[in-house]
Amino acid sequence: MKAAIVGLPQSGKSTLFSAITGVAVDPYAAPEARQAVVRVPDSRLDHLAKMYRPKKVTEATIDFVDVPGCSLDDAKGQSEWRRLLPAVRLADLLVVVVRDFENAGVPAYRDRVDADADFAAVWEEALFADLETVTTRVERLEAALKKPTKTHEAEKHELALLSRCRAALEADTPLSTVLTHEEDRRRLSSFSFLTQKPLIGVRNVCDDSVAELTEWSVPHAVETSSLGAQIEAEIAALDPSDRAAFMADLGLKGSAGEQLIQACYRAGGLISFLTVGPDECRAWTIPKGSTAVEAAGKIHTDFARGFIRAETVAYDDLVAETDMKGAKAAGKVRKEGKTYVVQDGDIMNILANP
């Protein structure tokens, strides 16, 4: 999965990107999208690694893309936003970072600090970008349908669907509420509409406020988070053994950056199933709702082709019975067939014909 981090200038977006990826961002570099792979924290995998002491531990990952902030107040900034749009459209998920801190050394965008207004401004740009794309395509289809062609019926269907999309966008309604059927999503998938993607809102607060964060909600976001990007960067820079004490001094129960990574994983509709053994303990990423045979294919296509069954135990059941031997003795290890819907945290051993 790929998550694009977007926001207005001076929101702290790039600081957050650095904190969760470990990739330093040069403020003087050319304004181009930057990408980095991040491991998804999973305490279950950590525990299994202690149980099995494997040669290798492999976590699930997310690709994060830091999209440079653009001013929306002038033609140059709007042109820059359009230039960067392809990088945003390639993402599966949007993370909108907004500023909610005062700092005299960092001039505020539009000379004011207003997290809700900034979020609304980014959302409006996403709506407008989708509306522009839809309108252009509708106009081309209307012109094409004036002449009989072999694709007439398909174009007629697409026009009707896009007309519904345009009406929704003009009413400030995201396309995620319109494209609810799989066939419709497939038909329009090449457009990569922004308002069809899951969205997470992130409020970046000042250092003094991180231990006293209040609830924050914004329209259209599937999840929201409040954090201090600078604090998260400082936590990430510490030796892992020093992080707990540092966070305790600040009154933090954990890293908000790690919680955001996990929130992105959830918002993207992803779950992990696990495989264990002396060679490797691994978290495998699959869409929620995937079947056992689809999970097998994630490991290797041959496993899906020759699938026999999946020996499966829930993570909590394995831990409760101490080890796999105990879980089998307690009847917690199940033999699941192809159509079994995999649950998050399932530990699976795929049996397949060669």
C-alpha positions, 0 to 999 in steps of 0.5 A: 500500500502507498500512502501520500502525505499532503498538506499546506506549507509550514504544516510540519508534513515533511517533519512527520515524514522524516519521523516515521520513515527515518529519511531526512528531508533537505529543505533546500532540495527541489520540490519533488515527491519523496518516497520511503518504505516503513515497517508496520509495528506489530507486537504480535510479531515481536512476541512470536520472534521471542517464541521461535527465535527465527533467523529472520523477522519480516514485518508488513510495510507501507510506502509513504510519499511526502508530497511538497506543500503548495500555496493555493493562493497564487497561480504558481502554487496551483500550477505546482499542485497540478504538477504533483497530482500524479504522485498523489493519485498513485497513492491508495490512501491520503494523510492530510497534515494540518498545523495547529501550533504557534511558532514565531520562527515558522510563519503560518500559512495565510498568517493564521493557525486554523487546523479546520480551515486548512483541512477544508482547503486541502479537501476542496482542492481534492474535490476540485481536482476530481471535478476537473477530471470528471468534467473533461471526460464527460465533455469528451464522451458527449462529443464521441456519442454524437457519432456511432461507434463500436464502443457506443454502449460502453461509453454511454454507460460510462457517461451516465456513471460520470454524470452521477460523479459530477453531480456528487462533486458539485454538491461537495460529496466525495466519490467514495459515497458514489462508487460503492459497487465493485463494477463501478470502481473497476470501470473508473479505476484508471482515474484514481480519484482523490475523493475515492481514497480513504483519508486520515486527518493529522493535527500537528500540535506544539510540543507543550500540548502533546501530553494533553491532546483533545479529540479532533474530528473533521468531515470525510476522514476515516480516522484522525490523529493528533501529534507533535511532529517535532516530538515524533522526530526526536523520539525516532532519533533516539536509541530504541532503549531510550525511547520509553523513558523519553516518552514517559517524561513527556507523559506519552503512552507511546509513539503517535507516529507508530500509531499513525502507521498502524492507522494507515494500515487499517484505513487501507483495509489491510490485515496481516496473517502470520507465518512462523518457524525457525527460519522466519517469522513473517507478517503477510499483508492481504486485503480484509476479507481475503480467503485462505487460498488468496492468502496462500497465493500471497506467499507463492502462486504455487501454494494457491494452485496446489492448495490443500488446506491451511492449518490455522490458529488465532494469535491470542489462542496460541499465546494463551496455550503457550506454544503450538504444541499446547494449542494443538492439544487444546483443539485450537488449531483448525484445518481451514479450506479454500473459502475460509475468510482469513482473520487479522492475526491468524497464524497459518501453515499452508499445505499444498501439492507440489 
